[in-house]
Structures are given as C-alpha cells and as structure tokens.
C-alpha cells in the first residue's frame, strides 16, 4: 500500500489535481453531500436551535469528562461489558489483540471505525495472525484496494464504480467471469454475497461507536447498511472501540445529537440504522455476544482539555466541514496524508501526531469559514487553524521565504504611510508591466501565476477608494 504523508501535502495535492479519475469522483462531494444537507436543513426550521443544544451537550460532557467516563464504566460493567481505558494507540492495539487471542479468534469482522484506522488496527491484527474483514461497503472496497480511507463517512468516495468493478473482479476470482458489474446494484449484490459468509463465520466483531451514553452504558452505532448490527450480534464476542470524547451524559442527549448527525453528514433525517447496544446476551435473547468489551482511547485527547483546542473534542465526525471545504473538493482526502482530513483533520492531525509531521495541514485552508458555518457542534475551526498556523511560524516549520515575507509585511503594516506609498508604486509598476489587465509572472507570486494570470490592480488602492467614498457622503 502506498501511504501518502502529511509532510508531502504540496506534492500530494498537485498529483491529486492532475488525476482525472479522482477529479471525476470528487464531483459527488461538490454536489450530492452539499445539496442533501442544504435540503434537509431548510426542512428543519429548528436546526439552529438544535445546533446550540448539541454544542451545549458536548461542552458539558467535555467539561466533566472524567465524571461521565466513570459513570459509563459503571453502567456498562453492570450490563456485563468489560471496559478498557487505553492511553495510546499501542495500548489499544495490544488490548484488542489480547481479547481476540483469549477468544481463540481467527476471523474478525469490523464495522466502520475511524478510531481503528487511527490506531492502525488492521495491519497489527494481521501481523498477529488474525484475519480482519471490513464489512462497511466503502471500507471493504478500500481494504481490497489496499488503500486508506479518503473521507470519514464515505471512505471510498475517491473511487468510481468502474474502478470498483475492476477491484471486485480481481478480488473474487471464483465468481463467473462474465457476470455483470456495471451498475451500483450489481456491485452491492456481489459485496453482500461475499460478506454474508464472513458475518456468519466471524469469531469476534469490532465496531466503532458514534456515542457512549454515560447514563446507561449504551454504545450508539449509526450506519446505512446494517453491517454494524451483524458485526456486533453474530460473533460470540463484540468489541466496541471509541475515543474518550464520544461520551454524552444521557439518552435524551444522544437523541439530540442524532438529529444533528444524520442531517449534517448525509442529509438524512436519520441514518437507516441506529443501534443502541450494551453488554452481553441476556437470558431468552436469540442473538448477541457472549462477551462484550469496550475499548476507550485517549491518544493525546486529554491534553486538549482546558486549552486552545478543547473545542475540537466536540466533533461528532459528521464530515460536514469536509463536504463543504474547497480544498478537499479539489484534492480529495489522500492528499492530506492522514486518517482525518479536511478542516477537522487539519486541526486534529497536528494535535494527535505533532506539528512537525503535519505542519502543512493548517495552511491547507482558504479561510473561507464555510466549515464553521456548517459545523453542527459550532466548532470554530478557522480560529484553531489560525492558531496552529501561528505555532508553525513560531516553531520555524514554515519556509524561510514565507517567514521573511511575513516579517516584511508586518514591518510595512505597522507603518501605514510607508505601506500606502509602496502600494501606489507597486500598482503603477504592475499596470505598466501587465498586458491586457493581467500579469503572467510576478516576483513572489509564482505559485499563483504558474496556473493562472494575476489581475492588475485597477482604480487605486483601498484606502484611496474608501476616502473618496467617505467624501461623497
């Protein structure tokens, strides 16, 4: 598997822009997700009130995280689950593998989980002799293609159906060679047939959790395919993997967040399947696990508490910020070189992995502010991206040319008269050099003029125009 790295974002982005198949696939992000959200929000007049309520719920949970995690532990344990708190990815991987070993497992089915992607669970399980099989359709496709997810809710959004057909033909050699794989329905039918036997044969099922309910010990799982239910009810052991900030105080709070989640993620009033599970199979129940474990991961999240980035812990992984991000819409998720992509990933990845490795990501932003406008948890993503940019500058992780340019701009900005004088001279020179109102080359603007012309300033500077407008009354 070719894994792109965050520190190579500029090169990754250029390659993505030049990839015709990827650009065609990304059209879905620019249309379907955005249009669906716009439609459903317009049909929900109380949506802004829901946003305020949801953000308040998550603020309360984060402010009292230790209390609610202890409450969840007690409630889940009382229902037969065993709760494991893991400080980092290594601890979480080892804990999950130890459970699989104790269960004498061979085949492990998995529902979609970004946390298991974060901790690199699949390669670790394979190295330990287990066979993990992704059961979410998108995750199954990229597992067969040996690729990481490119989106937190649509992991295979970078792949066209023709590419999926090629992948299935290569991965399923025992099926008839002349079968029709030209439609979405035929692709879905083939994946269902392949996965059905895996569901029935699995020893352990691993799922993520959209929320953990402190009041009752329930794990809330949202899917559109029902694979999560099969993953957690058919195997004899169920493992839930979630991070500490997934906690909510009560079932009523969970219901509020769910109303925001579906609308913000896929433009649905609610996802097709919303499942609340807790503990082990009870007497008289026909399905459900004989043993249940909940693995709760920290992995640097507690370091955000009380700091400039605590607001990030409210994120419910709906993907709305990603769907509305002009950068993601043009380069896709793999260019970010990280599990979490788009605006939320450009904040979260440096906090989880360190700025040294992910210093380009806070700069992969136009500062249009759309991410903050659509975030159901009212997370100030642009504000946090600016703070991370300041850190990259202070730690000299940006280029020397960039730092010198900012130092020069700061010097001029602190001297308005000098700034206006140089601006006037620059405007005159640009108008003299520019042909037909545009410049094809200009010093320190190579990244712009490499792909497009630079417009020549027209009509005087901003201050002059403002003064004229003021004089006119």
C-alpha positions, -999 to +999 in steps of 0.1 A: +000+000+000+013+034-009+007+057+021+010+094+015+024+115+042+012+149+056+046+165+053+043+160+015+010+177+012+020+201-016+032+173-038+002+151-029-022+180-038-005+186-072-008+149-081-044+148-070-054+179-091-038+161-121-057+128-115-087+129-139-104+098-123-101+114-089-115+147-101-145+130-116-152+111-084-149+143-063-179+158-081-201+138-058-187+157-028-193+190-046-229+182-053-246+153-035-235+158+001-238+196+000-272+196-018-286+170+006-276+189+037-290+222+022-323+205+015-327+188+049-316+219+069-341+240+050-368+215+060-358+217+097-366+252+109-353+244+144-319+234+131-300+264+146-317+257+180-306+221+176-270+232+169-270+253+201-284+224+221-260+199+207-230+221+213-241+227+249-244+189+255-209+183+242-195+212+262-210+198+293-196+163+285-161+176+278-161+199+309-168+169+331-152+141+310-138+122+340-172+121+357-191+108+327-164+083+317-166+068+352-204+068+351-203+050+317-178+024+331-200+016+360-232+014+338-216-008+311-199-031+336-233-036+353-246-049+320-219-074+315-193-054+295-157-051+304-143-015+299-107-009+290-091+026+291-061+029+268-037+058+269-024+055+234-026+036+201-002+009+211-021+001+243-054-001+224-040-024+197-025-047+223-057-048+243-078-057+213-054-083+201-053-098+236-091-101+236-090-118+202-064-142+214-084-150+245-114-158+223-093-181+202-104-160+172-094-164+136-118-143+116-126-108+128-154-088+112-153-050+115-178-023+112-166+011+101-144+028+127-121+058+123-106+050+156-094+016+144-079+035+114-062+059+138-045+032+158-036+011+127-055-019+139-059-040+108-021-044+100-015-052+136-042-079+137-029-094+105+007-095+119-007-113+150-023-140+128-059-128+127-080-121+096-098-087+098-126-081+072-142-047+068-179-050+063-189-014+055-191-013+017-168+016+013-143+002+038-145-032+021-137-017-012-106+002+000-094-029+020-094-049-012-076-020-030-051-017-001-058+020+004-066+041+034-100+059+036-103+092+019-133+106+038-145+099+074-181+090+063-175+080+027-142+062+027-143+052-010-156+084-024-125+087-045-133+056-064-157+054-094-179+024-099-159+012-129-128+010-106-148-009-080-158-034-107-121-040-116-113-044-079-141-070-074-131-090-104-095-092-091-105-100-055-133-125-063-118-149-088-142-177-080-172-158-094-183-161-130-161-141-153-190-129-174-210-115-145-224-080-148-208-055-126-218-024-145-244-010-120-244+001-084-269-027-076-248-054-091-217-042-072-237-041-040-251-076-046-216-090-051-203-074-019-233-087+000-228-122-012-191-122-003-196-107+031-225-128+042-203-159+048-179-137+068-206-124+091-217-160+099-182-173+104-167-145+125-154-152+160-151-115+170-169-084+158-154-050+162-174-018+158-169+019+165-194+040+184-209+073+174-216+079+211-212+063+245-241+071+269-229+076+304-263+073+320-270+037+307-237+023+294-250+020+258-229+023+227-248+041+199-239+030+164-252+046+132-250+030+098-268+030+065-261-006+056-269-027+087-235-042+087-229-028+122-258-049+136-245-081+120-210-074+132-220-069+168-247-096+172-235-126+153-200-132+166-196-146+202-175-116+212-182-079+205-155-052+209-165-015+208-137+009+201-143+046+208-123+077+219-129+095+252-148+125+237-176+102+223-193+103+257-227+120+262-245+123+295-279+108+288-300+090+263-320+122+257-288+140+249-279+112+224-312+117+207-305+154+202-270+147+188-285+121+164-308+147+149-278+167+141-256+138+129-277+125+101-287+159+087-251+172+088-234+140+075-256+127+046-286+150+046-309+124+061-333+130+090-317+099+105-295+071+092-311+039+082-299+020+113-294+035+147-285+008+172-281+010+209-262-019+224-249-027+259-232-057+275-238-093+267-267-115+256-294-119+282-314-150+290-341-155+264-324-134+237-318-152+204-287-133+194-260-110+208-224-116+221-214-139+249-187-114+259-185-077+253-156-053+257-154-015+253-120-001+245-119+037+252-089+055+237-072+088+248-043+092+224-035+128+233-071+140+236-069+147+273-040+171+265-066+193+247-087+198+278-086+233+292-065+246+263-069+264+230-081+233+212-106+219+237-135+228+213-122+201+189-134+175+214-170+184+205-165+169+170-191+142+161-173+131+129-202+140+106-180+152+078-200+184+071-168+206+072-151+182+048-180+182+024-181+220+022-143+225+021-130+239-013-096+223-006-109+188-001-133+192-031-102+197-053-076+174-038-096+147-020-086+130+012-055+111+004-035+143-003-038+151+034-017+120+043-037+114+074-067+094+088-086+127+095-089+150+065-104+184+055-108+212+081-113+189+111-083+168+101-062+198+096-068+207+132-069+172+148-040+156+130-013+181+142-027+177+178-026+139+176+007+135+156+025+167+163+031+198+142+065+186+129+048+159+109+016+178+099+027+214+097+014+218+061-022+209+071-032+241+090-021+260+058-043+238+036-072+262+040-086+293+022-101+307+054-134+309+037-151+300+070-176+276+055-166+248+078-175+268+109-209+278+093-219+242+087-204+225+118-233+211+139-212+215+171-203+251+165-166+243+165-145+274+155-123+256+130-108+286+112-098+302+146-080+270+156-064+267+122-050+303+126-036+294+160-019+263+145-005+285+117+009+308+143+026+278+160+041+266+128+055+301+122+068+304+158+085+270+156+100+279+122+083+249+105+073+271+075+098+280+048+124+307+053+109+326+023+075+326+039+088+338+072+108+366+056+078+376+036+056+378+067+083+398+085+084+423+057+046+426+055+044+431+093+070+458+091+050+476+064+017+470+081+029+488+112+039+518+091+007+528+072+022+557+053+051+536+040+027+508+031+005+532+011+034+547-007+049+513-017+014+501-027+009+530-050+043+524-066+036+487-069+003+494-085+018+517-111+045+492-120+020+464-123-002+484-146+028+493-168+041+457-170+007+440-172-007+433-206-045+433-211-050+438-174-031+407-162+003+395-152+017+362-163+047+364-140+053+384-108+080+381-081+070+360-051+037+351-068+050+321-087+025+296-071-003+318-084+010+326-119+020+291-126-016+282-131-034+315-138-028+351-146-026+377-118-051+406-123-035+440-125-048+465-098-075+488-110-090+520-096-065+530-070-058+515-035-084+505-009-076+535+014-079+560-015-112+545-027-126+544+009-117+581+014-134+590-019-165+571-009-165+589+025-161+623+009-191+616-013-211+611+018 
